[in-house]
Amino acid sequence: MNLADYLAVEKLPDHLVNYYLEKCNESTITKTDSRSVISTMNEIMLVMKTLEVEEHDFRDKDERHMWGNRSIYKPIDYNKPIEVFVKELQTRFEMES
C-alpha cells in the first residue's frame, strides 16, 4: 500500500489527494530533540504493536492506521490528526485555486 491508497481508505476527495501528491513529491527525514514528540511516537508504536496481535479488527493494517490518525491528540491541541491534515490541505488547495 502506498500513500495514495491510504488516502483513498480515508475517503479523501480525489482533488485533494492529487493536489497533495503533486505538491509533496519529496520527503525529508530529520531528527527531533523534542521529548514530547518522541514519547508520543513511542506510545503510538507500543499501542500499534499491541493492536496488531490482538484478536479484533485492528489486525488489519488500514484499520490500525485509521485508528492512529484519530487518537494522537496531545501535540495538536487535542484535535484528530486526520482532521487537522484534511483541514490544512483544503485550506492550501483553496488558496492556490
C-alpha distances in whole Angstrom, upper triangle without the diagonal:
4,7,8,6,7,10,11,10,13,15,16,18,17,20,18,15,16,19,17,15,18,20,17,17,18,17,20,20,23,25,27,30,30,30,29,26,25,27,24,21,23,24,20,19,22,21,17,18,21,19,17,20,22,23,21,18,17,15,12,10,9,13,13,12,14,17,17,16,20,22,22,25,28,27,26,30,28,26,22,20,18,21,23,19,20,24,24,21,24,27,26,25,28,30,29,29
4,6,5,6,9,10,11,13,14,14,16,15,17,16,12,13,16,13,11,15,16,14,13,14,14,17,17,21,23,25,28,28,29,28,24,24,26,24,21,23,24,20,19,23,22,19,20,23,21,19,22,24,25,24,21,19,18,15,12,11,15,15,12,14,17,17,16,19,21,21,24,27,25,25,28,27,25,22,19,17,20,21,17,18,21,21,18,21,24,22,22,25,27,26,26
4,5,5,6,9,10,11,12,12,14,13,15,13,9,11,13,10,9,12,13,11,11,13,12,15,16,19,22,23,27,26,27,26,22,23,25,22,19,22,23,19,19,22,22,18,20,23,21,20,23,25,26,24,21,19,19,16,13,11,15,15,11,13,16,15,14,17,19,19,22,24,22,22,25,24,22,19,16,13,17,17,14,14,18,17,15,17,20,19,18,22,23,22,23
4,5,5,6,9,10,11,10,11,10,12,11,7,8,11,9,8,11,13,12,12,14,15,18,19,23,25,26,30,29,31,29,25,26,28,25,23,25,26,22,22,26,24,21,24,26,24,22,26,27,28,26,22,21,21,18,15,13,16,17,14,14,18,17,16,19,21,21,24,26,25,24,27,26,23,20,17,14,17,18,14,14,18,17,14,16,19,18,17,20,22,21,21
4,6,5,6,9,10,10,12,11,14,13,10,12,15,13,11,15,17,15,15,18,18,21,21,25,27,28,31,30,31,30,26,27,28,25,23,25,25,22,21,24,23,20,22,24,21,20,23,25,25,23,19,18,18,14,12,10,13,15,12,12,16,16,15,18,21,21,24,27,26,25,28,26,24,20,18,15,18,19,16,16,19,20,17,19,22,21,20,23,25,24,24
4,5,5,6,9,9,12,12,15,13,10,13,15,13,12,16,17,15,16,18,17,20,20,23,25,25,29,27,28,26,23,24,25,22,20,22,22,18,18,21,20,17,19,21,19,17,21,22,23,20,17,15,16,13,10,7,10,11,9,9,13,13,11,14,17,18,20,23,22,21,24,23,20,17,14,12,15,16,13,13,17,18,15,17,21,20,19,22,25,24,24
4,5,5,6,6,9,9,11,9,7,10,12,10,10,14,15,14,15,17,17,20,21,23,25,26,29,28,29,27,23,25,26,23,21,24,23,20,20,24,22,19,22,24,21,21,24,25,26,23,19,18,19,16,13,10,13,14,11,10,14,14,11,14,17,18,20,23,22,20,23,22,19,15,13,10,12,14,11,10,14,15,12,14,17,17,16,19,21,21,21
4,5,5,6,8,8,11,10,8,11,13,12,12,16,17,16,18,20,20,23,24,27,29,30,33,31,32,30,27,28,29,26,24,27,26,22,23,26,24,21,24,25,22,22,25,26,26,23,19,18,19,16,14,11,13,15,12,11,15,16,14,16,19,21,23,26,25,23,26,24,21,18,16,13,15,17,14,13,16,17,15,16,19,19,18,20,23,22,22
4,5,8,11,12,15,14,11,14,17,15,15,19,20,19,20,22,22,24,25,27,29,29,32,31,31,29,26,27,27,24,22,25,24,20,21,23,21,18,21,22,19,18,22,22,22,19,15,15,16,12,11,7,9,12,10,8,12,13,12,14,17,19,21,24,24,22,25,23,20,16,15,12,14,17,15,14,17,19,17,18,21,22,20,23,26,25,25
4,6,9,11,14,12,10,14,16,14,15,18,19,18,20,22,21,24,24,26,28,28,30,29,29,27,24,25,26,22,21,24,23,19,20,23,20,18,21,22,19,19,23,23,23,20,16,15,17,14,13,9,10,12,9,7,11,12,10,11,15,16,18,21,21,19,21,20,16,13,12,8,11,13,11,10,14,15,14,15,18,19,18,20,23,23,23
4,6,9,11,10,10,13,15,14,15,18,19,19,21,23,23,26,26,29,31,31,34,32,33,30,27,29,29,26,25,27,26,23,24,27,24,22,25,26,23,23,26,26,26,23,19,19,20,17,16,12,13,15,13,11,14,16,13,14,18,19,21,24,24,22,24,22,19,15,15,11,12,15,13,11,14,16,14,14,18,18,17,19,22,22,21
4,6,8,7,7,10,11,11,12,15,16,16,18,21,21,24,25,27,29,29,32,30,32,29,26,28,29,25,24,27,27,23,25,27,25,23,26,28,25,25,28,28,29,26,22,21,23,20,18,14,16,17,15,12,16,16,13,15,18,19,20,24,23,20,22,21,18,15,14,10,11,13,11,8,11,13,10,10,14,15,13,15,18,18,18
4,6,6,6,9,10,11,13,14,16,17,19,22,22,25,27,30,32,32,35,33,35,32,29,31,32,29,28,31,30,27,28,31,29,27,30,31,28,28,32,32,32,29,25,25,26,23,21,18,19,21,18,16,19,20,17,18,22,23,24,27,26,23,25,24,21,18,17,13,13,15,13,10,12,14,11,10,14,14,12,14,17,17,15
4,5,5,6,8,10,11,12,14,15,17,20,21,25,26,29,32,32,36,34,36,34,31,32,34,30,29,32,32,28,29,32,31,28,31,33,30,29,33,33,33,30,27,26,27,24,22,18,20,22,19,18,22,22,19,21,24,25,26,29,28,25,28,27,23,21,19,16,16,18,15,12,15,16,12,12,15,15,12,14,17,16,15
4,6,5,6,9,10,10,12,14,16,19,21,24,26,29,32,32,35,34,36,34,31,33,34,31,30,33,33,30,31,34,33,30,33,35,32,32,36,36,36,34,30,29,30,27,25,21,23,25,22,20,24,24,21,22,26,26,27,29,28,25,27,27,24,22,20,17,17,17,15,12,14,14,10,10,13,12,9,11,14,13,11
4,5,5,6,9,10,10,12,14,17,18,21,23,26,28,29,32,30,32,30,27,29,31,28,26,30,30,27,28,31,29,27,30,32,30,30,33,34,35,32,28,27,28,25,23,20,21,22,19,18,21,21,17,19,23,22,23,26,24,21,24,24,20,18,16,13,13,14,11,8,10,11,7,7,10,10,7,10,13,12,12
4,5,5,6,8,10,10,12,15,16,20,21,24,27,27,31,30,32,29,26,28,30,27,25,28,28,25,26,29,28,25,28,30,28,27,31,32,32,30,26,25,26,22,20,17,19,20,17,16,20,19,16,19,22,22,23,26,24,22,25,24,21,19,16,13,14,15,11,10,13,13,9,10,13,12,10,14,16,15,15
4,5,5,6,9,10,11,14,16,20,22,25,28,29,33,32,34,32,29,30,32,29,28,31,31,28,29,32,31,28,31,33,31,30,34,35,36,33,29,28,29,25,23,20,23,24,20,20,23,23,20,22,26,25,27,29,27,25,28,28,24,22,20,17,18,18,15,13,15,15,11,12,15,13,10,14,16,14,13
4,6,5,6,8,10,14,15,19,21,24,27,28,31,30,33,31,27,30,32,29,27,31,31,28,29,33,32,29,32,34,32,32,35,36,37,35,31,30,31,28,25,22,24,25,21,21,24,23,20,22,25,25,26,28,25,23,26,26,23,21,19,16,17,16,13,12,13,12,8,10,12,9,7,11,12,10,11
4,5,5,6,8,11,12,16,18,20,23,24,28,27,29,27,24,26,28,25,24,27,28,25,25,29,28,26,29,31,29,29,32,34,35,32,29,27,28,25,22,20,22,22,18,18,21,20,17,20,23,22,23,25,22,20,23,24,21,19,16,14,15,14,11,10,12,11,7,10,12,10,9,12,13,12,13
4,6,5,6,9,11,15,17,20,23,25,28,28,30,29,25,27,29,26,24,27,28,25,26,29,29,26,28,31,29,28,32,33,35,32,29,27,28,24,21,19,22,22,19,19,22,21,19,22,24,23,25,27,24,23,26,26,23,21,18,16,18,17,13,13,16,14,11,13,16,13,12,16,17,15,16
4,6,6,10,12,16,19,22,25,26,30,30,32,31,27,29,32,29,27,31,32,29,29,33,32,30,32,35,33,32,36,37,38,36,33,31,31,28,25,23,26,26,22,23,26,25,22,25,28,27,28,29,27,25,28,29,26,24,21,19,20,19,16,16,18,15,12,14,16,13,11,15,15,13,14
4,6,8,11,14,17,19,23,24,27,27,30,28,25,27,30,27,26,29,30,28,28,32,31,29,32,34,33,32,36,37,39,37,33,31,32,29,26,24,26,26,23,23,26,24,21,24,26,25,26,27,24,23,26,27,24,23,20,18,19,18,14,14,16,13,10,13,14,10,10,14,13,11,13
4,6,7,10,13,16,19,21,24,24,27,26,22,24,27,24,22,26,27,24,25,29,28,26,28,31,30,29,33,35,36,34,31,29,29,27,23,22,24,24,20,21,24,22,19,22,24,23,24,25,22,21,25,26,23,21,18,17,18,17,13,14,16,14,11,14,15,12,13,16,16,15,17
4,7,10,14,17,20,22,26,26,29,28,24,25,28,26,24,27,29,26,26,30,30,27,29,32,31,30,33,35,37,35,32,30,30,27,24,22,25,25,21,23,26,24,21,25,27,25,27,28,25,24,28,29,26,25,21,20,22,20,17,18,20,17,15,18,19,16,16,19,19,17,19
4,7,10,13,17,19,23,23,26,26,22,23,26,25,22,25,27,25,25,28,29,27,28,32,31,30,33,35,37,36,33,30,30,28,24,23,26,25,22,23,26,24,22,25,27,25,27,27,24,24,27,28,26,25,21,21,23,21,18,19,21,18,16,20,21,17,18,22,21,19,22
4,7,10,13,16,19,20,23,22,19,19,23,21,19,22,24,22,21,25,26,24,25,29,28,27,30,33,35,34,31,28,28,26,22,22,25,23,20,22,24,21,20,23,24,22,24,24,21,21,25,26,24,23,19,19,21,19,16,19,21,18,17,20,21,18,19,23,22,21,24
4,6,10,13,16,17,20,20,17,17,21,20,18,20,23,21,21,24,26,24,25,29,29,28,31,33,36,35,33,29,29,28,24,24,26,24,21,23,25,22,21,24,25,22,24,23,20,21,25,26,25,24,20,20,23,21,18,21,22,19,19,22,23,20,22,25,24,23,26
4,7,10,13,15,17,18,14,14,18,17,15,17,20,19,18,21,23,21,22,26,26,25,28,31,34,33,31,27,28,26,23,23,25,23,20,22,24,20,20,23,23,20,22,22,19,20,24,25,24,23,19,20,23,21,19,22,23,21,20,24,25,22,24,28,27,26,29
4,7,10,12,15,16,13,13,16,16,14,16,19,19,18,22,23,22,23,27,27,27,30,32,35,34,33,29,30,29,25,26,27,25,22,24,25,21,21,24,24,20,22,21,18,19,23,24,24,23,20,22,24,22,20,23,25,22,22,26,26,24,26,29,28,28,31
4,7,9,11,13,11,10,14,15,13,14,18,18,17,20,22,22,22,25,27,26,29,31,35,34,33,29,30,29,26,26,28,25,22,25,25,21,21,24,23,20,21,20,17,19,22,24,24,24,21,23,25,23,21,25,26,24,24,28,28,26,29,32,31,31,34
4,5,8,10,8,8,11,12,11,13,16,16,17,19,21,21,22,25,26,26,29,31,34,34,33,29,30,30,26,27,28,24,22,24,24,20,20,23,21,18,19,17,14,16,19,21,22,22,19,22,24,21,20,24,25,22,24,27,27,26,28,31,30,31,34
4,6,9,8,8,11,13,13,14,16,18,18,20,22,23,24,26,28,28,31,32,36,35,34,31,32,32,29,29,30,27,25,27,26,22,23,24,23,19,20,17,14,17,20,22,23,23,21,24,26,23,23,27,27,25,27,30,29,28,31,34,33,33,37
4,5,5,6,9,10,11,12,14,16,17,19,20,21,23,25,26,27,30,31,34,33,33,29,30,31,28,28,28,25,23,25,24,20,20,22,20,16,16,13,11,14,16,18,20,20,18,22,23,20,21,25,25,23,25,28,27,27,30,32,31,32,35
4,5,5,6,8,10,10,12,14,15,16,18,20,21,22,24,25,28,29,32,32,31,28,29,30,27,28,28,24,23,25,23,19,20,21,19,15,16,13,11,15,17,18,20,21,19,22,24,22,22,26,27,25,27,30,30,30,32,35,34,35,38
4,6,5,6,9,10,10,12,14,15,17,18,20,21,22,24,27,27,31,30,29,26,28,28,25,26,25,22,21,22,20,17,17,18,16,12,12,9,8,12,13,14,16,17,16,19,21,19,20,23,24,22,25,28,27,27,30,32,32,33,36
4,6,5,6,9,10,11,12,14,15,16,18,20,21,22,25,26,29,28,27,24,25,26,23,23,23,20,18,19,18,15,15,16,14,11,12,9,7,11,13,14,15,16,14,17,19,17,17,21,21,20,22,25,25,25,27,30,29,31,33
4,5,5,6,9,10,11,12,14,15,16,18,20,21,23,25,28,28,27,23,25,25,22,23,23,20,18,20,19,15,17,18,16,13,14,12,11,14,17,17,19,18,16,19,22,20,20,24,25,23,25,28,28,28,30,33,33,34,36
4,5,5,6,9,10,11,12,14,15,17,18,20,22,23,26,26,26,22,24,25,22,23,23,19,18,20,18,15,16,17,14,11,13,11,11,14,16,16,18,18,16,20,22,20,21,24,25,25,26,29,30,30,32,34,34,36,38
4,5,5,6,9,10,11,12,14,15,16,18,21,21,24,24,23,20,21,22,20,20,19,16,15,17,15,11,13,14,11,8,9,8,8,11,13,13,14,14,13,16,18,17,18,21,22,21,23,26,27,27,29,31,32,33,35
4,5,5,6,9,10,10,12,14,15,16,19,20,23,23,22,18,20,20,17,18,18,15,13,16,14,11,12,14,12,9,12,11,11,13,16,15,16,15,13,16,19,17,17,21,22,22,23,26,27,26,28,31,31,32,35
4,5,5,6,9,10,11,12,14,15,17,19,22,22,22,18,19,20,18,20,19,15,15,18,16,13,15,16,14,12,14,13,13,16,19,18,19,18,16,19,22,21,21,24,26,25,26,29,30,30,32,35,35,36,38
4,5,5,6,9,10,11,12,14,16,17,20,20,20,16,18,19,18,19,18,14,14,16,14,11,13,14,11,10,12,11,13,15,17,16,17,16,15,18,20,20,21,24,25,25,26,29,30,30,32,35,35,37,38
4,5,5,6,9,10,10,12,15,15,19,18,17,14,15,16,14,15,14,10,10,12,10,7,10,11,9,8,11,12,13,15,17,15,16,14,13,15,18,18,18,21,23,23,24,26,28,28,30,32,33,34,36
4,5,5,6,9,10,10,13,15,18,18,17,14,14,15,13,15,15,11,11,14,12,10,13,14,12,11,15,15,16,18,20,19,19,17,16,17,21,21,20,23,25,25,26,28,30,30,31,34,35,36,37
4,6,5,6,9,10,12,13,16,17,17,14,14,16,15,17,16,12,13,16,14,11,15,16,13,13,16,16,17,20,22,20,21,19,18,20,23,23,23,26,28,28,29,31,33,33,35,37,38,39,41
4,6,5,6,9,10,11,14,14,14,11,12,14,13,15,13,10,11,13,10,9,13,13,11,11,14,15,17,19,21,18,19,17,16,18,21,21,22,24,26,27,27,30,31,32,33,36,37,38,39
4,5,5,6,9,10,13,13,12,9,10,11,9,12,11,7,9,11,9,8,11,13,11,12,16,17,18,20,22,19,19,17,16,17,20,21,20,23,25,26,26,28,30,31,32,34,36,36,38
4,6,5,7,9,13,13,14,10,10,12,11,14,13,10,12,14,13,12,15,17,15,15,19,20,21,23,25,23,23,20,19,20,24,24,24,26,29,29,29,32,34,34,35,38,39,39,41
4,5,6,7,10,11,12,9,10,13,12,15,14,10,13,15,13,13,16,17,15,16,19,20,22,24,26,23,23,21,21,22,25,26,26,28,30,31,31,33,35,36,37,39,41,42,43
4,6,5,8,8,9,6,7,9,10,12,10,7,11,12,10,11,14,15,13,15,18,20,22,23,25,22,22,19,19,19,22,24,24,25,28,29,29,31,33,34,35,37,39,40,41
4,6,8,9,9,6,5,8,8,11,10,8,11,13,12,12,16,17,16,17,21,23,24,25,27,25,24,21,20,20,24,25,24,26,29,30,29,32,34,34,35,38,39,40,41
4,7,9,10,8,6,10,11,14,13,11,14,17,15,16,19,20,19,20,24,25,27,28,30,27,27,24,24,24,27,29,28,30,33,33,33,35,38,38,39,41,43,44,44
4,6,9,7,7,11,13,15,13,12,15,17,14,16,19,19,18,20,23,25,27,28,30,27,27,24,24,24,27,29,29,30,33,34,34,36,38,39,39,42,44,44,45
4,7,8,7,11,13,16,13,13,17,17,16,18,21,21,20,22,25,28,30,30,32,29,28,25,26,25,28,30,30,31,34,35,35,37,39,40,40,43,45,45,46
4,6,6,9,12,13,10,11,15,15,13,15,18,18,17,20,23,26,28,28,30,26,26,22,23,22,25,27,27,28,31,32,32,33,36,37,37,39,42,43,43
4,6,6,9,10,7,8,12,12,11,13,16,16,16,19,22,25,26,27,28,25,24,20,21,20,22,25,24,25,28,29,29,30,33,34,34,36,39,39,39
4,5,7,8,6,5,9,10,8,10,13,14,14,16,19,22,24,24,26,23,22,18,18,18,21,23,22,23,26,27,27,29,32,32,32,35,37,38,38
4,6,9,8,7,11,12,12,13,16,17,17,19,22,25,26,27,29,26,25,21,21,20,23,25,25,25,29,30,29,31,34,34,34,37,39,39,40
4,6,5,6,9,10,11,12,15,16,17,19,22,25,26,26,28,26,24,20,20,18,22,24,22,23,26,28,26,28,31,32,31,34,36,36,37
4,5,5,6,9,10,11,12,14,15,17,21,23,23,24,26,24,22,19,17,16,20,21,20,21,24,25,24,26,29,29,29,32,34,34,34
4,5,5,6,9,10,11,13,14,16,19,22,23,22,25,22,20,17,15,14,17,19,17,18,21,22,21,23,26,26,26,28,31,31,31
4,5,5,6,9,10,11,12,15,18,21,22,21,24,21,19,15,15,13,16,19,18,18,21,23,22,24,27,27,27,30,32,32,33
4,5,5,6,9,10,11,13,16,19,19,20,22,19,18,15,14,13,16,18,17,19,22,23,22,24,27,28,28,30,32,33,33
4,5,5,6,9,10,11,15,17,18,17,20,18,16,13,11,10,14,15,14,15,19,19,19,21,24,24,24,27,29,29,30
4,5,5,7,9,11,14,17,18,17,19,17,14,11,10,8,11,14,13,13,16,18,18,19,22,23,23,25,27,28,29
4,5,5,6,9,12,15,16,16,18,15,13,10,10,10,12,15,15,16,18,20,20,22,24,25,26,28,30,31,31
4,5,5,7,10,13,13,14,16,13,12,9,8,9,12,13,13,15,17,18,19,21,23,24,25,27,29,30,31
4,6,7,9,12,12,12,14,12,10,7,5,5,9,10,10,11,14,15,15,17,19,20,21,23,25,26,27
4,6,8,11,13,11,13,10,8,5,6,6,8,10,11,12,14,16,17,18,20,22,22,24,26,28,28
4,6,9,11,11,12,9,9,6,8,9,11,12,14,15,17,18,19,21,23,24,25,27,29,30,31
4,6,7,8,10,8,8,7,7,10,11,11,12,15,16,17,19,21,22,23,25,26,27,29,31
4,6,6,6,4,5,6,7,11,11,10,13,15,15,16,19,20,21,22,24,26,27,29,30
4,6,6,5,8,9,10,14,14,13,15,18,18,18,21,23,23,24,26,28,28,30,32
4,6,7,9,10,9,13,14,11,13,17,16,16,18,21,20,21,24,26,26,27,30
4,6,6,8,7,11,11,8,11,14,13,13,15,17,17,18,21,22,22,25,27
4,6,9,10,13,12,10,13,16,14,14,18,19,18,20,23,24,24,27,28
4,7,9,12,11,10,13,15,15,16,19,20,20,22,24,25,26,28,30
4,6,9,7,7,10,12,11,13,15,16,17,19,21,22,23,25,26
4,6,5,6,9,10,11,13,14,16,17,19,20,21,23,25,26
4,5,5,6,9,10,11,12,14,15,17,18,20,21,23,24
4,5,5,6,9,10,10,12,14,15,16,18,20,21,22
4,5,5,6,9,10,10,12,14,15,16,18,20,21
4,6,5,6,9,10,11,12,14,15,17,19,20
4,6,5,6,9,10,11,12,14,15,17,18
4,6,5,6,9,10,10,12,14,15,16
4,5,5,6,9,10,11,12,15,15
4,5,5,6,9,10,11,13,14
4,5,5,6,9,10,11,12
4,6,5,6,9,10,10
4,5,5,6,9,10
4,5,5,6,9
4,5,5,6
4,5,5
4,6
4
